[in-house]
Amino acid sequence: MSAPSAIDHHATTGYSLPLAYWLAQASDLAYKDEATIDSQARSWGFDEVRHHQTRFTPPFPLEDTQAYTAASDHMIITAFRGTEPAQIRDWLSDASTPPWPGPATTGYVHYGFAEALQSIFPEVKDTLAELRTDNQTVWFTGHSLGGALAMLAGARMYLEEPRLQADGVYTYGQPRTCDRILAAAYNKGFTNRMYRFVNNNDIVPQLPPEPVFTHVEALRYIDAGGKLHDSMGLFGSLADRAKGLTADAFAPAADGIRDHSIKRYIAAIEQNLGRA
């Protein structure tokens, strides 16, 4: 199966590798300027495009949170922009960050990620309420920090605004975002709807450290050879990751940073489409 030439607007249930490919493309697009996002989204068949942006003030190590929502007659995508790992390195490495209560008081989430989402969430929610006029499917996606925001947005909609809940969430290189209580509720509510892609030695999904924070399930692991797996056992994962490790996983030339690139995720998924 080759890479599809356009986003499939038909209703999708369960796991779809072509959809994973296009949502990775949508996640990559979130890094671009508004004019580029508008042009590309419309070329994909999305007539309505809304931009969401808010600025932080210190002590947050990010200048802003950005996302866009693109809507067609059949499908709505909200893609959250990520950031370079160096910009959130302290967040990723620090397990002592104060917790933030989870949605509907379910467990807790990473304070920095929750604050970043909160700054933009009301506008995203209002946009979905406005644009979901014909029961379109709704998808959240993002890479890196954007993946954390997509996952948490999915959790908030599911637990707080169920009428606007996403039909699916696909993330790429997502860090750990929440405790085991919220993860368990999320896994139950998003069975066959959440897919978390991890590319080999990508450092970001390995942080913040366990056991304070944990991942949701539905892993899709890309090994050192680019092959996609539904899961990866502990020993197999350690052996596979050892092929590219360097002393400083945050160094620009390190495998942990190279494997974090959204371009590598897109290329690997496209490669697996060719194998299908």
TAVEN-V250484 format. One record per residue. N is the residue number from 1. PHI is phi in whole degrees, -180 to 180 (* if undefined). NEAR is the number of other C-alpha atoms within 10 Angstrom. D_LAST is the distance of its C-alpha to the last C-alpha in Angstrom with 2 decimals. Layout:
# TAVEN-V250484
<<N:PHI:NEAR:D_LAST> <N:PHI:NEAR:D_LAST>>
This chain:
# TAVEN-V250484
<<1:*:11:5.19> <2:-84:12:8.21> <3:-62:15:10.31> <4:-65:13:12.37> <5:-85:9:15.97> <6:-155:12:17.69> <7:-64:17:17.66> <8:-77:15:16.95> <9:-87:17:20.42> <10:-73:10:19.92> <11:-58:11:20.68> <12:-119:14:17.83> <13:-124:11:18.44> <14:73:11:16.78> <15:-88:15:13.71> <16:-137:10:11.52> <17:-67:14:9.18> <18:-59:21:10.27> <19:-66:17:13.71> <20:-59:23:13.54> <21:-63:23:12.99> <22:-73:21:15.96> <23:-72:26:18.09> <24:-65:26:17.80> <25:-63:19:19.05> <26:-65:26:21.73> <27:-66:31:22.72> <28:-64:23:23.18> <29:-62:22:25.22> <30:-63:26:27.53> <31:-80:20:28.98> <32:-86:12:30.23> <33:-76:9:33.59> <34:-62:15:34.27> <35:-64:9:34.54> <36:-67:13:31.14> <37:-61:22:29.59> <38:-59:20:31.44> <39:-64:12:30.41> <40:-69:14:26.69> <41:-61:22:26.49> <42:-69:16:28.41> <43:-68:11:26.19> <44:-85:16:23.31> <45:102:18:25.57> <46:-101:22:27.44> <47:-80:13:31.13> <48:-111:15:32.56> <49:-133:21:32.15> <50:-122:17:34.33> <51:-110:18:34.87> <52:-123:19:35.98> <53:-149:14:37.90> <54:-146:15:40.60> <55:-103:13:42.48> <56:-98:14:43.49> <57:-120:9:46.78> <58:-51:7:47.43> <59:-93:6:46.73> <60:-73:15:43.08> <61:-85:15:41.31> <62:-123:15:39.33> <63:-78:12:40.86> <64:-164:15:38.98> <65:-117:23:36.12> <66:-132:21:34.01> <67:-158:26:31.40> <68:-141:24:30.70> <69:-121:25:29.93> <70:-120:26:28.36> <71:-128:24:28.78> <72:-122:21:27.89> <73:-71:17:28.89> <74:-120:18:25.76> <75:-151:23:24.61> <76:-127:25:26.36> <77:-121:26:24.97> <78:-112:30:27.24> <79:-114:33:26.12> <80:-100:31:28.40> <81:-76:27:29.17> <82:-91:25:28.92> <83:-155:14:31.31> <84:-70:13:31.74> <85:-55:18:32.01> <86:-61:14:35.51> <87:-73:13:36.70> <88:-122:17:36.05> <89:-57:15:36.52> <90:-63:13:39.57> <91:-60:20:37.85> <92:-68:23:34.92> <93:-95:14:37.29> <94:-104:12:39.98> <95:-87:17:39.82> <96:-96:11:43.27> <97:-57:15:42.34> <98:-58:12:44.06> <99:-76:18:41.91> <100:-120:17:41.53> <101:-55:16:41.70> <102:-71:21:38.39> <103:-59:19:37.93> <104:55:12:40.34> <105:54:10:41.84> <106:-97:19:38.81> <107:62:18:38.77> <108:-144:22:38.79> <109:-130:27:36.65> <110:-63:26:36.99> <111:-59:18:39.99> <112:-63:20:38.72> <113:-67:21:35.41> <114:-65:23:37.29> <115:-66:17:39.93> <116:-62:22:37.46> <117:-70:22:35.78> <118:-58:16:39.16> <119:-67:17:40.32> <120:-124:20:37.72> <121:-62:20:36.82> <122:-58:11:39.64> <123:-69:16:38.67> <124:-62:20:34.97> <125:-62:16:36.12> <126:-65:11:38.57> <127:-66:20:36.05> <128:-64:20:33.60> <129:-62:13:36.60> <130:-75:9:37.60> <131:-88:19:34.32> <132:-83:18:32.81> <133:-96:10:34.91> <134:-137:10:32.67> <135:58:12:30.63> <136:-64:19:27.74> <137:-72:23:24.91> <138:-122:22:25.61> <139:-132:22:23.30> <140:-107:29:24.59> <141:-152:34:22.88> <142:175:33:24.10> <143:-116:32:23.82> <144:63:26:26.40> <145:-54:27:29.56> <146:-60:31:27.85> <147:-67:30:25.44> <148:-62:29:28.56> <149:-68:33:30.17> <150:-64:28:27.22> <151:-63:27:27.16> <152:-69:27:30.96> <153:-63:27:31.09> <154:-60:27:28.82> <155:-65:27:31.22> <156:-66:21:34.26> <157:-63:17:33.15> <158:-62:21:32.19> <159:-93:19:35.50> <160:-114:13:37.83> <161:-134:13:36.63> <162:-59:12:34.49> <163:-68:10:34.80> <164:-109:19:32.82> <165:-63:21:30.26> <166:-75:24:26.69> <167:-76:22:23.97> <168:-168:23:21.68> <169:-131:27:21.96> <170:-121:27:19.34> <171:-125:31:20.92> <172:-135:32:20.25> <173:63:28:22.67> <174:-79:29:24.97> <175:-75:28:28.23> <176:-65:27:29.75> <177:-127:30:31.69> <178:-150:28:33.57> <179:-87:22:35.27> <180:-70:19:34.12> <181:-67:15:35.91> <182:-68:25:34.06> <183:-60:23:30.72> <184:-65:16:31.39> <185:-65:16:32.30> <186:-67:22:29.22> <187:-60:18:26.89> <188:-69:11:28.67> <189:-76:15:28.63> <190:-114:21:25.06> <191:-56:13:23.27> <192:62:15:19.73> <193:-133:18:20.73> <194:-115:27:20.88> <195:-137:25:18.11> <196:-114:22:19.46> <197:-89:26:17.40> <198:-131:26:19.17> <199:-97:27:18.62> <200:44:27:20.18> <201:-89:27:23.92> <202:-43:26:24.20> <203:-73:25:27.82> <204:-64:27:27.95> <205:-66:27:26.07> <206:-87:19:28.51> <207:-136:20:31.44> <208:-58:25:33.89> <209:-69:16:34.83> <210:-76:12:34.60> <211:-91:9:36.27> <212:-63:18:37.73> <213:-118:20:34.38> <214:-140:22:31.13> <215:-101:22:27.53> <216:-77:21:26.03> <217:-86:17:23.27> <218:64:19:19.56> <219:-70:17:18.62> <220:-124:18:15.21> <221:-103:19:16.06> <222:-101:25:14.82> <223:-81:19:16.42> <224:-63:18:18.48> <225:-91:9:15.82> <226:89:18:13.48> <227:-84:15:11.13> <228:-92:21:10.76> <229:-123:13:12.70> <230:-70:11:14.11> <231:-161:13:17.45> <232:-144:16:19.35> <233:-61:7:22.60> <234:-55:9:25.73> <235:-70:9:26.37> <236:-64:11:22.84> <237:-66:16:22.78> <238:-63:13:26.23> <239:-66:11:25.48> <240:-68:18:22.36> <241:-70:18:24.33> <242:-63:14:27.32> <243:-67:12:25.71> <244:-132:14:26.47> <245:-72:15:29.34> <246:-127:13:32.53> <247:-63:8:35.86> <248:-112:12:35.53> <249:-67:17:32.14> <250:-93:18:33.49> <251:-66:13:34.57> <252:-54:11:33.02> <253:-92:11:31.75> <254:-73:18:30.52> <255:-62:23:26.97> <256:-62:26:27.34> <257:-85:20:27.99> <258:-58:19:25.57> <259:-71:22:22.63> <260:-81:25:23.91> <261:-58:18:23.33> <262:-63:21:21.26> <263:-62:13:20.19> <264:-69:14:18.56> <265:-64:25:16.67> <266:-61:20:15.47> <267:-63:14:14.55> <268:-67:20:12.64> <269:-66:23:10.58> <270:-62:21:10.02> <271:-62:17:9.10> <272:-73:20:6.36> <273:-62:17:5.19> <274:-67:11:5.56> <275:-85:10:3.81> <276:-69:8:0.00>>
